[in-house]
């Protein structure tokens, strides 16, 4: 019997929204992150936004500073419904 794993929540849509709100392409964002010491390529960042890859905490910290937002902006809408607790 094959078991299918439930896909976990991901913050990709929030990452995309924040990036677009800042007026940055993925390429420009990655260049800025690299300037700040995060070695992230566009392909990797694209996987963060699509939910294929979990974002590293160090990148999340730099994005928080870059976007001048609270950490809650990254997790908006990701709370588990009460029945899932």
Wavefront OBJ file of the C-alpha trace (Angstrom):
o trace
v 0.000 0.000 0.000
v 1.499 3.312 -1.108
v 1.229 6.201 1.305
v 1.045 9.748 -0.011
v 2.594 12.425 2.133
v 0.601 15.555 2.776
v 2.348 18.596 1.405
v 3.516 20.893 4.189
v 2.679 24.585 4.292
v 5.126 26.965 2.668
v 5.572 30.709 2.635
v 6.285 30.999 -1.096
v 3.271 33.176 -1.892
v 4.221 35.542 0.947
v 7.824 35.709 -0.283
v 6.611 36.524 -3.796
v 4.193 39.202 -2.532
v 6.862 40.908 -0.416
v 9.387 40.825 -3.267
v 6.946 42.305 -5.768
v 5.794 44.923 -3.254
v 9.457 45.970 -2.971
v 9.631 46.241 -6.780
v 12.372 43.629 -7.136
v 12.858 40.872 -9.669
v 14.219 37.571 -8.406
v 17.553 38.429 -10.025
v 17.818 41.828 -8.316
v 16.730 40.385 -4.976
v 19.353 37.637 -5.169
v 22.031 40.173 -6.088
v 21.101 42.225 -3.010
v 21.098 39.124 -0.801
v 24.527 38.164 -2.134
v 25.768 41.681 -1.380
v 24.548 41.106 2.191
v 26.433 37.802 2.482
v 23.715 35.287 1.525
v 24.941 33.103 -1.328
v 21.569 32.594 -3.056
v 21.058 32.098 -6.754
v 17.862 32.895 -8.630
v 17.057 29.227 -9.196
v 17.241 28.514 -5.476
v 15.111 31.535 -4.649
v 12.569 30.487 -7.252
v 12.274 27.166 -5.385
v 11.597 29.063 -2.145
v 8.718 30.894 -3.815
v 7.312 27.730 -5.401
v 7.527 25.759 -2.144
v 9.955 23.196 -3.551
v 12.645 24.167 -1.039
v 12.493 25.448 2.539
v 14.080 28.830 3.049
v 17.156 29.071 5.257
v 16.838 31.108 8.437
v 19.817 33.287 7.492
v 18.032 34.287 4.270
v 14.808 34.982 6.157
v 16.681 37.283 8.548
v 18.192 39.252 5.661
v 14.812 39.489 3.907
v 13.274 40.863 7.117
v 15.886 43.627 7.171
v 15.611 44.265 3.434
v 11.810 44.526 3.433
v 11.710 46.270 6.842
v 8.890 44.011 7.986
v 8.029 41.797 10.937
v 8.564 38.052 10.743
v 4.786 37.670 10.835
v 4.653 38.935 7.223
v 6.375 35.734 6.098
v 3.894 33.488 7.922
v 0.665 35.352 7.159
v -2.179 32.986 6.356
v -0.227 29.836 7.246
v -1.880 29.077 10.581
v -3.331 25.584 10.895
v -7.123 25.353 10.925
v -8.388 24.445 14.413
v -9.281 20.913 13.301
v -5.624 20.216 12.406
v -4.274 20.887 15.901
l 1 2 3 4 5 6 7 8 9 10 11 12 13 14 15 16 17 18 19 20 21 22 23 24 25 26 27 28 29 30 31 32 33 34 35 36 37 38 39 40 41 42 43 44 45 46 47 48 49 50 51 52 53 54 55 56 57 58 59 60 61 62 63 64 65 66 67 68 69 70 71 72 73 74 75 76 77 78 79 80 81 82 83 84 85
